[in-house]
Structure formats: structure tokens, C-alpha cells
């Protein structure tokens, strides 16, 4: 079962740890290299901005249904992106990843 190493070809079964899969899915869904790297950086910035954008005096989200909807849609989209990041690069998963990446930044 010995195959010679090729530094130009990455084996298809290699994937990052589960907590990086959402970012890997975003990186993989954009065909342009620079665009993928920028989207990767902005995906981390989105997670850093979520607590800063909550500026209400009342810290609970019980009386803010729009904020609840946006939060749970972000959680669901990150779950979808994490799932897509672990899947192989095939036809249905590419489209789902591109749609989920678009929703993540919308």
C-alpha cells in the first residue's frame, strides 16, 4: 500500500478539525484564491462582531425576536457549513456550500 509522495497533490481525505470546518467550507466555496482568503478572514470577523453589535441595555434577547431569528439562522448556517466542510468536493456539496456561504455573509 505504498504510494510515492507527491508534494503538488493533496490527498482528498485530509480535512481540518471539526471546529475549523465552517471556515474551510467558506474557503472552498469561492473559486478565486484571494476571494477565498478574504472571505475566510471576514468569516472570523463576523463571529467577532456578533457580541459588539448587541448594544441594548437589556442583555436578554427575550424581547428581541428579530435578533433571535438572526442568531438562530447564523447557528443553523454554521452547522450546515460545518457539515459541508467535512464532505468531499462533489457536485451537490459545492452548490450547497456556495449558498450557505452567501447566506452567512448576508
C-alpha positions in Angstrom: 0.0 0.0 0.0 2.9 2.3 -0.6 2.4 5.3 -3.0 5.2 7.8 -3.6 4.6 11.2 -2.1 3.7 14.0 -4.5 4.0 17.5 -3.0 1.8 19.0 -5.6 -1.3 16.8 -4.9 -3.1 16.8 -1.5 -4.9 13.6 -0.7 -8.7 14.1 -0.8 -9.4 12.6 2.6 -7.4 15.2 4.5 -9.7 17.7 6.3 -9.2 20.1 9.2 -10.5 19.6 12.8 -14.3 19.9 13.3 -14.1 23.5 14.7 -12.4 24.8 11.5 -14.8 23.0 9.1 -17.1 26.0 8.7 -14.2 28.2 7.7 -12.8 25.5 5.4 -16.2 25.3 3.7 -16.3 29.0 3.1 -12.7 28.9 1.8 -13.5 26.0 -0.5 -16.7 27.5 -1.9 -15.1 30.5 -3.5 -13.1 29.6 -6.6 -10.8 32.7 -6.6 -7.9 32.2 -4.2 -7.7 35.9 -3.0 -11.5 36.0 -2.6 -11.4 32.8 -0.6 -8.8 34.1 1.8 -10.7 37.4 2.2 -13.9 35.5 2.9 -12.1 33.4 5.4 -10.9 36.5 7.3 -14.3 38.1 7.1 -16.0 35.0 8.4 -13.9 35.2 11.5 -14.6 38.9 11.8 -18.4 38.2 11.6 -18.1 36.0 14.7 -16.1 38.7 16.5 -18.7 41.4 15.6 -21.8 39.5 16.8 -21.3 40.4 20.6 -20.3 44.0 19.7 -23.5 44.6 17.7 -25.7 43.8 20.7 -25.8 47.2 22.3 -29.1 47.1 24.2 -29.2 48.0 27.9 -31.3 44.8 28.4 -28.8 42.0 27.7 -31.5 39.3 27.2 -32.8 38.5 23.8 -36.3 37.5 25.0 -37.9 40.8 23.8 -35.9 41.0 20.5 -37.5 38.4 18.1 -35.5 39.7 15.1 -32.2 39.3 17.0 -33.3 35.8 18.0 -34.1 34.9 14.4 -30.8 36.2 13.1 -28.9 34.4 15.8 -30.5 31.0 15.2 -30.2 31.4 11.5 -26.4 32.1 12.0 -26.2 29.0 14.2 -28.0 26.8 11.6 -25.9 28.2 8.8 -22.7 27.5 10.7 -24.0 23.9 11.3 -24.6 23.5 7.5 -21.2 24.9 6.7 -19.5 22.6 9.2 -21.3 19.6 7.7 -20.3 20.7 4.1 -16.7 21.3 5.2 -16.4 17.6 6.0 -17.9 16.4 2.8 -15.9 15.7 -0.4 -15.7 18.2 -3.2 -18.5 16.9 -5.3 -21.4 18.4 -7.2 -24.2 18.8 -4.7 -21.9 19.8 -1.8 -20.3 22.6 -3.8 -23.6 24.3 -4.6 -24.8 23.9 -1.0 -21.6 25.3 0.3 -21.8 28.3 -2.0 -25.4 29.0 -1.0 -24.6 28.6 2.7 -21.6 30.9 2.4 -23.7 33.6 0.7 -26.3 33.3 3.5 -23.5 33.5 6.1 -22.5 36.9 4.8 -26.0 38.2 4.0 
